[in-house]
């Protein structure tokens, strides 16, 4: 019989964002950044696996989860990075984790504030890739003025259960592995989000923020930012990722200075939700190497 999943960690407002944290205890801190249309609860199970190693803090990015819409209406990747930096300035230097959009945000944070990032763990990061793929094409369509709003309103007419099933089928390698309680949690959360006046705009505007990064040039381009990252870096990529091409993992491996790449044969786009024990083991290895003063070894 499959064990019941743990409840999501309690949250509170810290500055301008809502943050869910594991109990105090470990001296080292970790900050977790979710992807597009995600929330802090995407990290619940990984935070549980790591709670004896680090005290974890997963934020809802501005406009996502329980975080309010930003006062300035800015949902760009740099704006999300500023929100993460604001949290890090409160926690102190931390191990930073990012998935998908959160991975892109985490790269910008690590490049601009190396003093706040002890290690960087990127799970299927949404780094610029101009080769069309079904998932990114949908994000790009949502970013088109007026079309994105139309798509959002059209989707709201579909049953919540249908929307969540389709979303999970896209990001998980195996839908049958999703615990029914986690599916129920996601459905209830989507119903709550549907009642918020800013929710649709937050998703569309964040999608536009990702697309803008794909076309950014010069030193602010995310690949250039990756080259500046000083923190020991771990890249985790699922071979069944339908959103970020597995080939991008190799490119990312070449971009960062101190890096290890781990390819997971049974995972999709959200390995921290699919196989948190495996992701936790790799993260603990990286954190342990950092404590010993070593850069991550290839492998």
C-alpha positions as CSV (number, residue, x, y, z in Angstrom):
1,X,0.0,0.0,0.0
2,X,1.4,3.4,-1.0
3,X,2.0,5.7,2.0
4,X,0.0,8.9,2.4
5,X,2.0,12.0,1.3
6,X,2.9,14.5,4.0
7,X,0.8,17.7,4.4
8,X,2.3,20.8,2.7
9,X,4.5,22.9,4.9
10,X,3.0,25.8,6.7
11,X,3.5,29.3,5.2
12,X,3.6,32.9,6.0
13,X,4.2,36.2,4.3
14,X,7.8,37.3,4.3
15,X,8.1,40.7,2.8
16,X,6.1,40.7,-0.4
17,X,5.9,36.9,-1.0
18,X,4.3,33.9,0.7
19,X,6.9,31.3,1.9
20,X,6.5,27.8,3.2
21,X,9.3,26.6,5.5
22,X,10.4,23.4,7.2
23,X,11.1,23.5,11.0
24,X,14.2,25.2,12.4
25,X,17.1,23.0,13.2
26,X,19.8,22.6,10.5
27,X,22.2,25.5,10.5
28,X,22.2,25.8,6.7
29,X,19.4,27.3,4.7
30,X,17.9,26.4,1.3
31,X,15.5,28.4,-1.0
32,X,13.3,26.7,-3.5
33,X,11.9,28.4,-6.7
34,X,9.0,26.8,-8.6
35,X,8.2,26.9,-12.3
36,X,5.5,28.5,-14.5
37,X,1.9,27.8,-13.1
38,X,3.6,26.1,-10.1
39,X,3.8,27.1,-6.4
40,X,5.8,26.5,-3.3
41,X,4.0,23.2,-2.8
42,X,5.8,21.7,-5.8
43,X,8.8,21.3,-3.3
44,X,6.9,19.7,-0.4
45,X,8.3,16.2,-0.7
46,X,11.9,17.2,-1.6
47,X,11.9,19.6,1.4
48,X,10.9,16.7,3.6
49,X,13.7,14.6,2.3
50,X,16.2,17.4,3.0
51,X,14.8,18.7,6.3
52,X,17.6,17.2,8.4
53,X,20.2,18.7,6.1
54,X,18.9,22.2,5.5
55,X,16.0,24.4,6.7
56,X,14.0,24.9,3.5
57,X,12.1,27.9,2.4
58,X,9.9,27.6,-0.8
59,X,8.4,30.8,-2.0
60,X,5.4,31.4,-4.2
61,X,6.7,33.8,-6.8
62,X,4.8,37.1,-7.1
63,X,1.2,36.4,-8.3
64,X,1.6,32.6,-7.8
65,X,0.3,30.4,-5.0
66,X,-0.6,32.6,-2.0
67,X,1.6,35.5,-3.0
68,X,-0.2,38.6,-4.1
69,X,0.2,40.3,-7.4
70,X,3.3,42.6,-7.5
71,X,2.5,46.3,-7.0
72,X,4.4,47.2,-10.2
73,X,2.8,44.5,-12.3
74,X,6.2,43.2,-13.3
75,X,6.3,39.4,-13.9
76,X,9.6,39.3,-15.8
77,X,12.4,36.9,-14.9
78,X,14.5,39.8,-13.4
79,X,11.5,40.9,-11.3
80,X,11.1,37.3,-10.0
81,X,14.8,37.2,-9.3
82,X,14.5,40.4,-7.2
83,X,11.8,38.6,-5.1
84,X,14.1,35.6,-4.5
85,X,16.9,37.9,-3.6
86,X,14.6,39.7,-1.1
87,X,14.0,36.3,0.6
88,X,17.7,35.4,0.5
89,X,18.6,38.7,2.2
90,X,16.5,37.5,5.1
91,X,17.6,33.9,5.2
92,X,21.3,34.7,4.6
93,X,23.4,32.7,2.1
94,X,21.6,29.6,1.1
95,X,21.5,26.6,-1.2
96,X,19.2,27.6,-4.1
97,X,17.0,25.2,-6.0
98,X,15.1,26.1,-9.2
99,X,12.8,24.2,-11.5
100,X,11.9,25.3,-15.1
101,X,11.1,29.0,-14.9
102,X,12.4,28.9,-11.3
103,X,15.7,27.5,-12.8
104,X,16.0,30.6,-15.1
105,X,15.2,32.8,-12.1
106,X,17.8,31.0,-9.9
107,X,20.5,31.4,-12.6
108,X,20.0,35.2,-12.7
109,X,20.0,35.3,-8.8
110,X,23.3,33.3,-8.6
111,X,25.0,35.4,-11.3
112,X,24.0,38.8,-9.8
113,X,24.3,37.9,-6.1
114,X,27.0,35.3,-5.6
115,X,27.3,36.3,-2.0
116,X,23.8,34.8,-1.3
117,X,24.1,31.5,-3.2
118,X,26.1,28.7,-1.7
119,X,25.2,26.1,-4.2
120,X,22.8,26.0,-7.2
121,X,20.6,23.0,-8.1
122,X,18.7,23.3,-11.4
123,X,16.0,20.8,-12.2
124,X,15.1,21.1,-15.9
125,X,15.9,24.8,-16.0
126,X,14.1,26.9,-18.7
127,X,17.2,28.3,-20.4
128,X,16.8,29.8,-23.9
129,X,16.2,27.2,-26.6
130,X,14.8,28.4,-30.0
131,X,14.2,24.9,-31.4
132,X,10.4,24.5,-31.3
133,X,8.9,21.9,-29.0
134,X,5.2,21.3,-28.1
135,X,5.4,22.6,-24.5
136,X,7.5,25.7,-25.2
137,X,5.3,26.5,-28.2
138,X,2.3,26.5,-26.0
139,X,4.1,28.9,-23.6
140,X,5.0,31.1,-26.6
141,X,1.4,31.2,-27.8
142,X,0.3,32.2,-24.3
143,X,2.8,35.1,-24.5
144,X,1.3,36.6,-27.7
145,X,-0.8,39.7,-26.8
146,X,-4.5,39.0,-26.7
147,X,-4.0,35.4,-27.6
148,X,-2.7,34.6,-24.2
149,X,-5.7,36.2,-22.5
150,X,-8.0,34.3,-24.9
151,X,-6.4,31.0,-24.1
152,X,-6.6,31.6,-20.4
153,X,-10.3,32.4,-20.5
154,X,-10.9,29.4,-22.8
155,X,-9.1,27.1,-20.4
156,X,-11.2,28.4,-17.4
157,X,-14.3,27.1,-19.1
158,X,-12.9,23.5,-18.9
159,X,-13.5,21.4,-15.8
160,X,-10.7,21.9,-13.3
161,X,-10.1,18.2,-13.1
162,X,-9.5,18.0,-16.8
163,X,-7.0,20.9,-16.7
164,X,-5.0,19.5,-13.8
165,X,-4.9,16.0,-15.4
166,X,-3.6,17.5,-18.6
167,X,-1.0,19.6,-16.8
168,X,0.3,16.6,-14.7
169,X,0.4,14.5,-17.9
170,X,2.7,17.1,-19.5
171,X,5.2,17.4,-16.7
172,X,5.3,13.9,-15.1
173,X,6.9,11.0,-17.0
174,X,4.2,8.6,-15.6
175,X,0.8,9.9,-14.6
176,X,0.1,6.7,-12.7
177,X,2.8,7.6,-10.2
178,X,0.9,10.7,-9.0
179,X,-0.6,10.1,-5.6
180,X,-4.4,10.7,-5.6
181,X,-4.0,13.1,-2.6
182,X,-1.5,15.2,-4.5
183,X,-3.9,15.3,-7.5
184,X,-6.8,16.3,-5.2
185,X,-4.6,19.0,-3.6
186,X,-3.8,20.4,-7.0
187,X,-7.5,20.4,-8.1
188,X,-8.5,22.2,-4.9
189,X,-5.7,24.8,-5.3
190,X,-6.7,25.4,-9.0
191,X,-10.3,26.1,-7.9
192,X,-9.0,28.6,-5.4
193,X,-6.7,30.2,-8.0
194,X,-9.7,30.5,-10.4
195,X,-11.4,32.8,-7.9
196,X,-8.4,35.3,-7.8
197,X,-8.7,38.2,-10.2
198,X,-5.0,38.3,-10.9
199,X,-4.3,34.6,-11.4
200,X,-4.8,34.4,-15.2
201,X,-2.8,37.6,-15.9
202,X,0.0,36.4,-13.6
203,X,0.4,33.1,-15.6
204,X,0.3,34.8,-19.0
205,X,2.7,37.6,-17.9
206,X,5.1,35.1,-16.5
207,X,5.0,33.2,-19.7
208,X,5.8,36.4,-21.6
209,X,8.7,36.8,-19.2
210,X,10.2,33.4,-20.2
211,X,9.8,34.2,-23.9
212,X,11.5,37.6,-23.5
213,X,14.5,35.8,-22.0
214,X,14.8,33.6,-25.1
215,X,15.4,36.7,-27.2
216,X,17.5,38.7,-24.8
217,X,21.0,39.6,-26.1
218,X,24.3,40.7,-24.6
219,X,25.6,40.1,-21.1
220,X,22.1,39.8,-19.7
221,X,21.3,36.7,-21.9
222,X,20.8,33.8,-19.5
223,X,23.5,31.7,-21.1
224,X,26.0,34.6,-20.5
225,X,24.6,34.8,-16.9
226,X,25.2,31.0,-16.5
227,X,28.9,31.5,-17.4
228,X,29.2,34.0,-14.5
229,X,27.8,31.7,-11.8
230,X,30.5,31.0,-9.2
231,X,28.4,28.6,-7.0
232,X,28.9,24.9,-7.4
233,X,26.1,23.8,-9.7
234,X,24.1,20.6,-10.1
235,X,21.9,20.1,-13.1
236,X,19.2,17.4,-12.9
237,X,17.3,16.5,-16.1
238,X,14.7,13.9,-16.7
239,X,15.1,11.9,-20.0
240,X,11.3,12.0,-20.4
241,X,11.0,15.8,-20.1
242,X,8.4,17.0,-22.6
243,X,9.1,20.7,-22.0
244,X,12.9,21.2,-22.0
245,X,14.8,19.2,-24.5
246,X,17.3,16.8,-23.0
247,X,20.0,18.2,-25.3
248,X,19.8,21.5,-23.4
249,X,21.1,19.7,-20.3
250,X,24.4,19.1,-22.2
251,X,24.6,22.7,-23.2
252,X,24.0,23.8,-19.7
253,X,26.7,21.4,-18.5
254,X,29.1,23.3,-20.8
255,X,28.0,26.7,-19.7
256,X,28.6,26.6,-15.9
257,X,32.0,26.7,-14.3
258,X,31.7,24.1,-11.5
259,X,29.0,21.7,-12.5
260,X,27.8,18.1,-12.4
261,X,25.0,16.8,-14.7
262,X,22.7,14.1,-13.6
263,X,20.3,12.5,-16.2
264,X,17.4,10.6,-14.7
265,X,16.1,7.8,-16.9
266,X,12.6,7.6,-15.4
267,X,11.8,11.3,-14.7
268,X,10.0,14.0,-16.6
269,X,10.0,17.8,-16.1
270,X,9.5,17.8,-12.3
271,X,11.9,15.3,-10.9
272,X,11.7,16.8,-7.4
273,X,8.0,15.8,-7.3
274,X,8.4,12.5,-9.2
275,X,11.5,11.0,-7.4
276,X,12.3,13.3,-4.5
277,X,14.5,10.7,-2.8
278,X,16.8,10.5,-5.8
279,X,17.0,14.3,-6.2
280,X,17.6,14.7,-2.5
281,X,20.5,12.2,-2.6
282,X,22.2,14.3,-5.4
283,X,21.6,17.5,-3.5
284,X,23.0,16.2,-0.3
285,X,26.1,15.1,-2.2
286,X,26.6,18.6,-3.6
287,X,26.0,20.2,-0.2
288,X,28.5,17.8,1.4
289,X,31.1,18.6,-1.2
290,X,30.6,22.3,-0.5
291,X,31.1,21.8,3.2
292,X,34.4,20.1,2.4
293,X,35.4,23.1,0.2
294,X,35.3,21.1,-3.1
295,X,33.7,21.9,-6.4
296,X,31.3,19.2,-7.7
297,X,33.0,16.4,-9.4
298,X,31.9,15.4,-12.9
299,X,29.6,12.4,-13.0
